[in-house]
Every structure is written in C-alpha cells, then in structure tokens.
Amino acid sequence: MRILLVNISRPTEIRIPQGLLYLASAICANGHEAVIHDEAFSATQESSFKQILSYNADVIGLSVYTLPWQLKRVEELSRAIKEACKNTLVIWGGWHPTLYPKHSILNNYVDVVIPGPGEKVVCELLDALKNRQPLKSVPGLVLKENGQIIETGPICMDPKYLYPPLNFRLIKLEAYLKRHDRGAGILQYITTRGCNAHCRFCIMAHVYKGNMIQKPQDQVLSELKYLFKHYAITAIHFSDDNTFRNDCEALQLSDVINDLTDGSGIPWRGATRINTLSNLSANTYKKLTCSGCEGVVVGIESGVDRVLRLMGKGINVSQIEKALEHLRANGLRKNLFSFLFNFTGETRTEAAKTLQLVRKTRLLLPESIIMLHVFFPGASDNNTVPLDTLKVSLPPLSEIFEQYYVNHIRNYRIGRIPINILRYYLNASEQRKGKPTGKLKFLRKLHQKIIWLRIKYGIFALPFEYHFSNIHIKKIKKLDQNLSISDNS
C-alpha cells in the first residue's frame, strides 16, 4: 500500500515535520511505501494539490492542528481529494483530531481519524487495507459506519512503537536545514515523548497522563552521529516537551553533545520545567554551558501562586524567580518563555501581576523570546456536536474555531491593552538582523529605546509605533502579493 503524508504549512514556517518522519519511517519498516509532501515548499496551493494527486496514493494522511487557517486548508484539501479521487482513503491525524476525534470524523470528506501517536495504528490500518479486512478490526481508530461513529479502541502508548529507526532519506533534510525559519543549519530532534507534569491546560497531560517516554540512548547517539556526519548542522533544537528532568538527565545530554562534537560543543536548546531549573546544581549549569546550551524552553505561565495551583503546574513564584536568576547568572540567555492568561478562575488583578512578571523576565533576559498565550478551553466533542448520529448539519471546524479566536482570544485585554499589542512589545529583543546605516540606524535605535521604556515602566497606552509598524507590514504584504500575481501572469 502507498500512503502520502501531507504537512500543512507555509513558506514562512519551514521546519522538519518530525511527526510525519516518525510515521513514514515506521510505515516503510513495515513493508509499505510512504511519501512525505510538505506544502511549505510549494509555490502555490494549486501546485501543491496537483503534486498531491500525482503521487497516486492509496491513502492520504493530513496532519491537523487547531489553527483556523490550517483547519480551513485541511478542509479544502480533504474535499478536493475526495472529489478528484473518491476511492482514496483520507485520514486526519495530529493534535486537533487527538483533542476532537468525533468532531473531526463528522467531516464528510474524512474517512478515518487517528487520535494520539499513529506509528502502530497506521501500519495496522495499511495491513488491513492490503488484506481487505474491515478497518473496525484495527484498534485506535475513529470511523463512520451506517450513520454511527465507531471508536475501535484506546490510543496505543506502547513505548516499543514510538521510536522506529528514522529513515532520513524520506525528507529533503538539506532543504529544511538551509531554509529553517529560525536560521540555517538548525536541526530539530526528538529525544522524549510526553511529559511528567499534569498541567490542566496541556494536551500532553491529556494524552500521556504524566508519563515521559525517553528514546533509547544508543538510538539517540547513533542517529545524531549519522546526521552530524552527513549534514551541515550549526545548532540543535530538541523538540521535546521535557528534554531533561534533573541533574542526571541534563548531564547525560551534555555528554552526548560533547561526544558528537569532540568536546567543542554546539549551540543547542531543550525544554524543561521551572522546578527542574531551580534545583539544578552549579556543576550541572557549568556542564550545560560548556556543551553549548544557550537556553531552555520553559512554561512559566503565571506570576501568581494561586493561579499556578489552578493550572496544576506544580511550581511556585519563588521557584520561577530562582530559575530565572540561575539562567541569567550562567549565561543561558536565549530562552523561550511561555505565559498563559485568562485561565479559568484567574482574576484581572492576577493577570496584571503575571504581566509584571513578564516585564521583569524580559528585562532580566532581553535576548529571550516571550510567548503570550490566551487560555483556549475549547469545547469537547460532547458539548459541541451530537455524537450518536451523523445526520446533522454542522458549520466547518475552521469556522467554529475562527469565531472562537475572534471572540475569545484576539479581543482579549489585560486592563485596557489588547493582547496583540503586548505581544508586539514583549517579543522585542536586543538582537536585530542586519546592520542598518544612516537614518534607518537612528530610527531603529529610537524605536528600540521606546520599546524598552514601555516595558520597563509598563506604559503600553497610545502605542503609535505599533500601529505605524502594522501599516507598513500590511503595505509590504500587499506589494509581495501583487508581485507574485504579476510573476504568475
């Protein structure tokens, strides 16, 4: 059987589709044929669709996230595929179908939904198709039959299926390394799946139930050695939700990096937790920096202990402050920090306190990235759609979530300040690409000075430079679109 796995992405967001690489590697090892198609490398959506049809696949799997623009594209693509090739099986997988499996299967152009890790499930599905066996005999699927939704069994979490030997020939790795949206030569790599935390807002806690499943150490080392030998890698971003949990695991990872680089190290970043960072020893921090670690990815989420307890974070503000100071003191300055507003039960006063911590974090570690999120409780399958029948007319998923984003997220404010304005200022960094000269250099310095004064004193009212930037960005985007149209004609 031949399966085509499609990554729904854009040219501005080029990153290795690691989930699809794992799937494709497992499928090929099981005797089937798998091809990965990434829309980020297609000139237009029309050319991408023509290429998808040219593969003549028996099954087409689409990776779906809960983003309105992506949901819309997935819906359009699913419909186009079924209209052009009605016998082709269309599968939805990824984080959105994992959260909303029954909601997803109600789409008329979706045949199968696979919630959770799909390595074992997809292989068994392809075996069933090849042997002409009923799909409902395969555990881990969500299907439609005779107007009913059928769930064939629990998600497969068996560790022996989660880490197939990776076949890097299945993707154009050189192209991803060359055009990675965060810089050329950045390798994304997974060493763990799941997380040992129980954060109430996180899909990882929903799926993995507090379990973190590590990739075998010998497999990590052999795959990384292969990649370092055959490709020009300048940095590593470990894509785990929790790369290390304690001194022992942090030291182990540092040793792997040093082994790969003959002790010289390489810039790298991994994810961890605040309570881990607050407890690491001085020796561990030294080993991390010596191996090239430039920073961590960590969820701070709130600056209020009560809200942190509501979230189930298992950390407190004292640990956050201690962790931030450790990062600063040890030169780990290129971090990514996540903050979450409007969690169920949070008050406006508590949101304002969290914003104070965000500002403090930005000023303490100015080269780090600050991500501001608004809590998205979503809606379960049970309260969104009737689950006992398919005889119901529903708006597309993309419309449902687009409306939710507009009403709940895009219009969210802390006090009188919209979240988009806060994101603009608090994502500001001392680092800027290029070296402007003349008047542009002066204007950039002035702009940066205004930004830092706003952050320092918390004055975000009358953000004239924000609106000025947006006007110019819109003009540039419109110009690009016009140039693209003229080139095509």
C-alpha positions as CSV (number, residue, x, y, z in Angstrom):
1,M,0.0,0.0,0.0
2,R,1.1,3.6,-0.7
3,I,0.4,6.3,1.7
4,L,1.1,10.1,1.2
5,L,1.6,12.1,4.4
6,V,0.9,15.8,3.9
7,N,2.3,18.6,6.2
8,I,0.1,21.6,6.0
9,S,2.5,24.5,6.4
10,R,3.6,27.8,4.8
11,P,6.8,29.0,3.3
12,T,7.4,31.3,6.3
13,E,7.2,28.3,8.7
14,I,9.7,25.8,7.3
15,R,10.6,23.2,10.0
16,I,11.2,19.4,9.9
17,P,7.9,17.6,10.1
18,Q,9.1,15.2,12.7
19,G,5.8,13.5,13.5
20,L,5.4,12.6,9.8
21,L,9.0,11.4,9.6
22,Y,8.4,9.0,12.5
23,L,5.2,7.8,10.9
24,A,6.8,7.3,7.4
25,S,9.8,5.5,8.9
26,A,7.5,3.1,10.8
27,I,5.4,2.5,7.7
28,C,8.4,1.8,5.4
29,A,9.9,-0.6,8.0
30,N,6.6,-2.4,8.0
31,G,6.8,-3.1,4.2
32,H,4.6,-0.3,2.8
33,E,5.5,2.8,0.8
34,A,5.3,6.2,2.4
35,V,5.9,9.6,0.9
36,I,6.0,13.0,2.7
37,H,4.7,16.1,1.0
38,D,5.3,19.5,2.6
39,E,3.2,22.4,1.4
40,A,5.8,24.8,2.6
41,F,7.9,24.0,-0.4
42,S,5.1,24.5,-2.9
43,A,4.8,27.8,-4.9
44,T,1.0,27.9,-4.6
45,Q,-1.8,25.8,-3.1
46,E,-2.9,24.8,-6.6
47,S,0.5,23.5,-7.5
48,S,0.7,21.6,-4.2
49,F,-2.7,19.9,-4.9
50,K,-1.5,18.9,-8.4
51,Q,1.6,17.3,-6.8
52,I,-0.5,15.5,-4.2
53,L,-2.7,13.9,-6.9
54,S,0.4,13.0,-8.9
55,Y,1.6,10.6,-6.2
56,N,-1.4,8.2,-6.9
57,A,-1.5,7.2,-3.2
58,D,-4.0,4.7,-1.9
59,V,-4.2,6.6,1.4
60,I,-3.6,10.3,2.1
61,G,-3.0,11.4,5.7
62,L,-3.2,15.0,6.7
63,S,-1.6,16.5,9.8
64,V,-4.1,18.8,11.5
65,Y,-3.6,21.5,14.2
66,T,-6.2,23.6,15.9
67,L,-5.4,26.8,13.9
68,P,-8.2,28.4,11.9
69,W,-6.1,29.0,8.8
70,Q,-4.8,25.4,8.8
71,L,-8.1,23.9,9.6
72,K,-9.6,25.7,6.6
73,R,-6.8,24.5,4.3
74,V,-7.2,20.9,5.6
75,E,-11.0,21.0,5.0
76,E,-10.5,22.4,1.4
77,L,-7.8,19.9,0.6
78,S,-9.9,16.9,2.0
79,R,-12.8,17.9,-0.1
80,A,-10.7,18.4,-3.3
81,I,-9.0,15.0,-2.8
82,K,-12.3,13.1,-2.3
83,E,-13.9,14.9,-5.3
84,A,-10.9,14.1,-7.5
85,C,-10.2,10.5,-6.2
86,K,-13.3,9.3,-4.4
87,N,-11.7,5.9,-3.6
88,T,-8.6,7.4,-1.9
89,L,-8.9,7.0,1.9
90,V,-8.5,10.3,3.7
91,I,-7.1,10.2,7.2
92,W,-6.8,13.1,9.7
93,G,-4.1,12.8,12.4
94,G,-2.3,15.2,14.7
95,W,-3.2,17.3,17.8
96,H,-6.6,18.5,16.6
97,P,-8.1,15.1,15.9
98,T,-6.5,13.9,19.2
99,L,-8.5,16.5,21.1
100,Y,-11.6,16.4,18.9
101,P,-11.7,12.9,17.3
102,K,-15.5,12.6,16.9
103,H,-15.9,16.2,15.9
104,S,-13.3,15.7,13.2
105,I,-14.8,12.5,11.8
106,L,-18.1,14.3,11.2
107,N,-16.5,16.0,8.2
108,N,-18.0,14.4,5.1
109,Y,-14.6,14.2,3.3
110,V,-12.8,12.4,6.2
111,D,-12.8,8.6,6.3
112,V,-10.7,7.9,9.3
113,V,-9.4,9.8,12.4
114,I,-6.3,8.6,14.3
115,P,-6.1,10.2,17.8
116,G,-2.7,10.1,19.5
117,P,0.6,8.5,18.3
118,G,-0.1,6.8,15.0
119,E,3.0,4.7,14.3
120,K,1.5,1.3,15.2
121,V,-2.1,2.2,14.2
122,V,-1.3,3.4,10.7
123,C,0.8,0.2,10.0
124,E,-2.1,-2.0,11.1
125,L,-4.5,0.1,9.1
126,L,-2.4,-0.4,5.9
127,D,-2.1,-4.1,6.6
128,A,-5.9,-4.3,6.9
129,L,-6.4,-2.5,3.6
130,K,-3.9,-4.7,1.9
131,N,-5.6,-7.9,3.2
132,R,-9.1,-6.5,2.6
133,Q,-10.0,-6.7,6.3
134,P,-12.5,-4.3,7.9
135,L,-11.0,-1.2,9.3
136,K,-13.0,-1.5,12.5
137,S,-10.8,-4.5,13.4
138,V,-7.9,-2.1,13.8
139,P,-7.5,-0.7,17.4
140,G,-7.1,3.0,17.8
141,L,-9.3,4.4,15.0
142,V,-12.4,6.6,14.9
143,L,-14.7,5.7,11.9
144,K,-18.1,6.3,10.5
145,E,-20.4,3.4,9.6
146,N,-24.2,3.3,8.9
147,G,-24.7,6.8,10.3
148,Q,-22.8,6.0,13.6
149,I,-19.4,7.0,15.0
150,I,-17.3,4.0,15.9
151,E,-14.2,4.0,18.2
152,T,-12.2,0.9,17.7
153,G,-10.1,1.0,20.9
154,P,-7.7,3.0,23.0
155,I,-4.7,5.1,21.9
156,C,-1.5,3.0,21.5
157,M,1.1,4.2,24.0
158,D,3.4,1.1,23.9
159,P,7.0,2.6,24.0
160,K,8.3,0.0,21.6
161,Y,6.3,1.5,18.8
162,L,7.1,5.2,19.5
163,Y,10.7,5.2,18.3
164,P,11.1,3.5,14.9
165,P,14.6,3.8,13.4
166,L,14.4,7.1,11.5
167,N,14.8,7.0,7.7
168,F,16.1,10.5,6.9
169,R,16.1,9.8,3.2
170,L,12.3,10.2,3.4
171,I,12.6,14.0,3.7
172,K,14.7,16.7,2.0
173,L,16.7,17.3,5.1
174,E,19.2,19.6,3.4
175,A,16.4,21.9,2.3
176,Y,15.0,22.1,5.8
177,L,18.4,22.8,7.3
178,K,19.0,25.5,4.6
179,R,15.6,27.2,4.9
180,H,14.7,26.7,8.6
181,D,12.6,29.7,9.7
182,R,14.8,30.3,12.8
183,G,18.1,30.1,11.0
184,A,20.1,28.0,8.6
185,G,21.6,24.8,10.0
186,I,19.2,24.3,12.8
187,L,18.4,20.6,13.4
188,Q,15.2,19.7,15.2
189,Y,15.4,16.4,17.0
190,I,13.2,14.4,19.5
191,T,14.6,12.5,22.5
192,T,11.4,12.2,24.5
193,R,7.7,11.9,24.0
194,G,5.2,13.0,26.7
195,C,5.9,14.9,29.9
196,N,5.9,14.0,33.6
197,A,3.8,17.0,34.5
198,H,0.0,17.2,34.9
199,C,-0.8,20.8,33.7
200,R,-4.5,21.1,33.3
201,F,-4.4,23.1,30.0
202,C,-1.8,20.9,28.2
203,I,-2.7,18.3,25.6
204,M,0.4,16.3,26.6
205,A,-1.1,15.7,30.1
206,H,-4.3,14.7,28.3
207,V,-2.6,12.1,26.1
208,Y,0.4,10.9,28.1
209,K,-1.2,11.1,31.6
210,G,2.0,12.3,33.2
211,N,4.3,9.8,31.5
212,M,7.5,10.7,29.7
213,I,8.9,8.1,27.4
214,Q,12.5,8.5,26.5
215,K,14.1,7.4,23.3
216,P,16.8,4.7,23.9
217,Q,20.2,6.4,24.5
218,D,22.0,4.3,21.9
219,Q,19.4,5.2,19.2
220,V,19.8,8.9,20.1
221,L,23.6,8.7,19.8
222,S,23.6,6.7,16.5
223,E,21.0,8.9,14.8
224,L,22.8,12.2,15.8
225,K,26.2,10.8,14.7
226,Y,24.7,10.0,11.3
227,L,23.2,13.4,11.0
228,F,26.4,15.2,12.1
229,K,28.4,13.1,9.6
230,H,26.2,13.8,6.5
231,Y,24.8,17.3,7.1
232,A,26.0,20.8,7.9
233,I,24.4,21.3,11.4
234,T,25.1,24.5,13.2
235,A,22.7,24.2,16.1
236,I,20.2,21.7,17.7
237,H,16.7,22.4,19.0
238,F,15.4,19.5,20.9
239,S,11.7,19.4,20.2
240,D,10.7,17.5,23.3
241,D,8.1,18.8,25.8
242,N,10.5,17.9,28.5
243,T,14.1,17.2,27.4
244,F,15.6,16.7,30.9
245,R,14.0,16.5,34.4
246,N,17.0,16.5,36.8
247,D,20.8,16.8,37.1
248,C,21.5,13.3,35.9
249,E,19.5,13.7,32.6
250,A,20.9,17.2,31.9
251,L,24.5,15.9,32.4
252,Q,23.7,12.9,30.2
253,L,22.6,15.1,27.4
254,S,25.6,17.4,27.8
255,D,27.8,14.3,27.5
256,V,26.0,13.3,24.2
257,I,26.6,16.8,22.7
258,N,30.3,16.7,23.8
259,D,30.7,13.2,22.3
260,L,29.3,14.4,19.0
261,T,31.5,17.5,18.8
262,D,34.7,16.1,20.3
263,G,34.2,18.3,23.3
264,S,33.9,21.6,21.5
265,G,30.1,21.8,21.9
266,I,27.4,23.3,19.6
267,P,24.6,25.8,20.2
268,W,21.6,23.9,21.5
269,R,18.3,24.4,23.3
270,G,15.9,22.0,25.0
271,A,12.7,22.1,27.0
272,T,12.4,21.6,30.8
273,R,10.4,22.8,33.8
274,I,10.8,25.6,36.3
275,N,11.2,23.3,39.3
276,T,14.0,21.4,37.4
277,L,15.8,24.7,36.7
278,S,15.5,25.9,40.2
279,N,17.1,22.7,41.6
280,L,20.0,22.1,39.1
281,S,23.4,22.2,40.7
282,A,26.1,24.8,39.8
283,N,28.1,21.9,38.3
284,T,25.2,20.9,36.0
285,Y,24.8,24.5,34.8
286,K,28.5,24.6,34.1
287,K,28.3,21.4,32.0
288,L,25.3,22.7,30.1
289,T,27.0,25.9,29.1
290,C,30.3,24.1,28.2
291,S,28.4,21.8,25.8
292,G,26.9,24.8,24.1
293,C,23.5,25.2,25.7
294,E,22.3,28.7,25.0
295,G,18.9,28.5,26.7
296,V,15.8,26.5,27.5
297,V,12.2,26.3,26.5
298,V,10.0,26.6,29.6
299,G,6.5,27.3,30.6
300,I,6.2,29.9,33.3
301,E,2.5,30.6,32.6
302,S,1.6,32.8,35.6
303,G,3.1,35.1,38.2
304,V,0.5,34.2,40.9
305,D,0.8,31.1,43.1
306,R,-3.0,30.6,43.3
307,V,-3.3,30.6,39.5
308,L,-0.3,28.2,39.2
309,R,-2.2,25.8,41.6
310,L,-5.3,26.1,39.5
311,M,-3.3,25.2,36.4
312,G,-1.8,22.2,38.1
313,K,1.7,23.5,37.3
314,G,3.4,22.1,40.4
315,I,5.6,25.2,40.7
316,N,5.5,28.5,42.6
317,V,6.6,32.1,42.0
318,S,9.7,31.6,44.3
319,Q,10.9,28.8,42.1
320,I,10.3,30.9,39.0
321,E,12.4,33.8,40.3
322,K,15.2,31.4,41.4
323,A,15.2,29.7,38.0
324,L,15.4,33.0,36.1
325,E,18.3,34.1,38.2
326,H,20.1,30.8,37.6
327,L,19.7,31.2,33.8
328,R,20.9,34.8,33.8
329,A,23.9,34.0,36.1
330,N,25.0,31.1,34.0
331,G,24.8,32.8,30.6
332,L,21.7,30.9,29.4
333,R,20.2,33.9,27.7
334,K,18.5,32.7,24.6
335,N,15.4,31.1,26.1
336,L,11.8,30.8,25.2
337,F,9.3,31.6,27.9
338,S,5.6,30.9,27.7
339,F,2.9,32.8,29.7
340,L,-0.8,31.9,29.8
341,F,-3.5,34.4,30.5
342,N,-7.2,34.0,31.3
343,F,-7.0,30.5,32.7
344,T,-10.3,29.5,34.3
345,G,-10.6,31.3,37.7
346,E,-7.9,33.9,37.0
347,T,-8.9,37.5,38.0
348,R,-7.9,40.7,36.2
349,T,-5.7,41.6,39.2
350,E,-3.9,38.3,38.9
351,A,-3.5,38.8,35.1
352,A,-1.9,42.2,35.8
353,K,0.6,40.5,38.3
354,T,1.5,38.0,35.6
355,L,2.2,40.8,33.2
356,Q,4.5,42.4,35.8
357,L,6.5,39.1,35.8
358,V,6.6,39.0,32.0
359,R,8.1,42.5,32.0
360,K,10.6,41.5,34.7
361,T,11.6,38.4,32.7
362,R,12.0,40.4,29.5
363,L,14.3,43.0,31.3
364,L,16.3,40.2,33.1
365,L,16.9,38.1,29.9
366,P,16.5,40.5,27.0
367,E,17.7,38.0,24.3
368,S,15.0,35.5,25.1
369,I,11.7,35.0,23.3
370,I,8.5,35.8,25.2
371,M,5.3,33.9,24.1
372,L,2.0,35.3,25.4
373,H,-1.0,32.9,25.1
374,V,-4.6,33.2,26.0
375,F,-6.2,30.1,27.5
376,F,-8.3,28.2,25.0
377,P,-10.6,25.9,26.9
378,G,-12.1,24.8,23.6
379,A,-15.1,22.5,23.5
380,S,-15.3,18.8,24.0
381,D,-16.9,16.6,21.4
382,N,-19.8,16.0,23.8
383,N,-20.9,19.6,24.1
384,T,-20.1,20.7,20.5
385,V,-21.8,18.1,18.4
386,P,-24.3,15.2,18.9
387,L,-22.2,12.1,18.9
388,D,-24.8,9.4,18.3
389,T,-25.7,10.4,14.7
390,L,-24.1,11.8,11.6
391,K,-27.4,13.2,10.3
392,V,-26.7,16.8,11.4
393,S,-25.7,19.9,9.5
394,L,-22.6,21.5,11.1
395,P,-20.5,24.5,10.1
396,P,-16.9,23.7,9.1
397,L,-14.5,23.2,12.0
398,S,-12.5,26.2,10.8
399,E,-15.5,28.5,11.1
400,I,-16.2,27.3,14.6
401,F,-12.7,27.9,15.8
402,E,-12.2,31.1,13.8
403,Q,-15.2,32.6,15.6
404,Y,-13.8,31.4,18.9
405,Y,-10.5,33.0,18.2
406,V,-12.1,36.3,17.2
407,N,-14.4,36.5,20.2
408,H,-12.2,35.0,22.9
409,I,-8.5,35.3,22.0
410,R,-7.9,38.2,19.6
411,N,-10.0,40.5,21.6
412,Y,-8.5,39.6,25.0
413,R,-7.2,42.5,27.0
414,I,-5.2,42.9,30.2
415,G,-6.7,46.1,31.6
416,R,-7.2,48.2,28.5
417,I,-4.4,46.8,26.5
418,P,-5.1,44.2,23.7
419,I,-3.0,41.0,23.8
420,N,-1.6,41.7,20.3
421,I,-0.1,45.0,21.4
422,L,1.5,43.3,24.4
423,R,2.9,40.6,22.2
424,Y,4.4,43.2,19.9
425,Y,6.3,44.9,22.7
426,L,7.2,42.0,24.9
427,N,8.6,40.0,22.0
428,A,11.1,42.8,21.4
429,S,14.7,41.7,21.7
430,E,18.1,43.4,21.7
431,Q,19.0,41.1,18.8
432,R,18.2,42.5,15.3
433,K,19.1,41.0,11.9
434,G,21.2,43.1,9.6
435,K,23.2,46.3,10.2
436,P,21.2,49.4,9.3
437,T,23.1,52.6,8.4
438,G,22.3,56.3,8.3
439,K,18.8,57.4,9.2
440,L,17.5,53.8,9.4
441,K,20.1,53.1,12.1
442,F,18.9,56.1,14.1
443,L,15.3,55.2,13.7
444,R,15.9,51.7,14.8
445,K,17.7,52.8,17.9
446,L,14.9,55.2,18.7
447,H,12.3,52.6,18.2
448,Q,14.2,50.1,20.4
449,K,14.5,52.8,23.1
450,I,10.8,53.5,23.1
451,I,10.1,49.7,23.4
452,W,12.3,49.3,26.4
453,L,10.9,52.3,28.2
454,R,7.4,50.9,27.7
455,I,8.4,47.5,29.0
456,K,10.4,49.0,32.0
457,Y,7.5,51.3,33.2
458,G,4.6,49.2,31.9
459,I,3.3,52.1,29.7
460,F,1.5,50.5,26.7
461,A,-1.1,53.2,26.1
462,L,-1.1,55.1,22.8
463,P,1.2,52.6,21.0
464,F,1.8,54.7,17.9
465,E,4.8,52.8,16.8
466,Y,2.9,49.5,16.9
467,H,0.2,50.9,14.6
468,F,2.9,52.5,12.4
469,S,4.7,49.2,12.1
470,N,1.4,47.3,11.2
471,I,0.6,49.8,8.5
472,H,4.0,49.3,6.8
473,I,3.8,45.5,7.3
474,K,0.4,45.5,5.5
475,K,1.8,47.6,2.7
476,I,4.8,45.2,2.3
477,K,2.5,42.1,2.3
478,K,0.2,43.7,-0.4
479,L,3.3,44.6,-2.5
480,D,4.5,41.0,-2.3
481,Q,1.1,39.7,-3.3
482,N,1.0,42.0,-6.3
483,L,4.5,41.0,-7.4
484,S,3.5,37.3,-7.0
485,I,0.4,37.8,-9.2
486,S,2.4,39.7,-11.9
487,D,5.1,36.9,-11.9
488,N,2.5,34.2,-12.3
489,S,0.8,36.1,-15.2
